[in-house]
Structures are given as C-alpha cells and as structure tokens.
Amino acid sequence: MRAPLDRAQLSWDDIDSIKAVTVSRYGLHSSILEISAGERLIILDKKDLAGDPWAVAATIAEFRFTR
C-alpha cells in the first residue's frame, strides 16, 4: 500500500478486515474500501482503486480465501 503520506507492506496475517462501505456526506453518497490492520485503518476510494470499491472487496475476498 502506498499513499502520499504513508507506505505499508502488509501480509494477509496483518489484515483484520477488508470491507466496502457507502458513506453519505452533505447528501452525496460515495463508496470506499476500508482495510483494518491492527491500529492502522486504510481508506481507499474509487479513484485510489481505479475501480468500484465493492467489486474490489469481492475480488480480494475471493482471492484471499482461495489461497
């Protein structure tokens, strides 16, 4: 994971949960992907992922549990 202010290399064992959520703010709805790893919470939006967060979460879940 690379972001302008943070970098991390996480193993599957470091990750507590991965989920897509839809948030509302000022009447606008947007979807984000939340990755929880210990005390670290990583939030990625559609622009960060270059795809729909719900689809990315499904793909990660499928990949994670087939390894």
VMD Tcl script that draws the C-alpha trace (Angstrom):
set ca {
  {0.00 0.00 0.00}
  {1.37 3.38 -0.96}
  {-0.16 6.75 -0.22}
  {1.27 10.27 -0.30}
  {1.77 10.33 3.46}
  {2.15 6.66 4.30}
  {3.55 3.39 2.99}
  {2.97 -0.10 4.29}
  {3.62 -3.66 3.28}
  {1.06 -5.92 4.90}
  {0.81 -9.69 4.89}
  {-2.57 -11.44 4.93}
  {-1.99 -12.20 8.62}
  {-1.64 -8.47 9.40}
  {-5.09 -7.66 8.00}
  {-8.03 -7.87 10.39}
  {-10.78 -6.98 7.93}
  {-11.47 -5.67 4.45}
  {-14.87 -4.20 3.68}
  {-16.59 -1.85 1.29}
  {-18.96 0.72 2.75}
  {-21.10 3.50 1.35}
  {-20.93 6.80 3.20}
  {-23.13 9.86 2.91}
  {-21.96 13.41 3.39}
  {-23.90 16.54 2.51}
  {-26.38 14.43 0.55}
  {-23.69 12.83 -1.61}
  {-23.03 9.10 -1.47}
  {-19.66 7.53 -2.10}
  {-18.23 4.06 -1.66}
  {-14.90 3.37 -0.01}
  {-12.79 0.33 0.79}
  {-11.67 0.04 4.41}
  {-8.70 -2.14 5.33}
  {-8.18 -2.63 9.04}
  {-4.73 -3.84 10.11}
  {-4.10 -3.56 13.83}
  {-4.18 0.10 14.77}
  {-3.94 1.14 11.12}
  {-7.09 1.94 9.11}
  {-6.55 2.36 5.39}
  {-9.35 4.03 3.41}
  {-9.32 3.89 -0.38}
  {-11.88 5.40 -2.75}
  {-12.79 4.66 -6.35}
  {-10.04 6.93 -7.63}
  {-7.38 5.24 -5.47}
  {-8.50 1.78 -6.59}
  {-9.22 2.58 -10.24}
  {-12.41 0.59 -9.77}
  {-15.57 0.15 -7.74}
  {-14.73 -0.48 -4.05}
  {-17.50 -3.12 -3.78}
  {-16.08 -5.04 -6.75}
  {-12.54 -4.73 -5.40}
  {-13.64 -6.01 -1.97}
  {-15.34 -9.01 -3.60}
  {-12.24 -9.78 -5.68}
  {-9.96 -9.54 -2.64}
  {-12.26 -11.79 -0.61}
  {-12.36 -14.35 -3.40}
  {-8.56 -14.29 -3.77}
  {-7.86 -14.26 -0.04}
  {-9.90 -17.34 0.74}
  {-8.67 -19.40 -2.22}
  {-5.00 -19.18 -1.33}
}
mol new
graphics top color blue
foreach p $ca { graphics top sphere $p radius 0.5 }
foreach p [lrange $ca 0 end-1] q [lrange $ca 1 end] { graphics top cylinder $p $q radius 0.2 }
display resetview
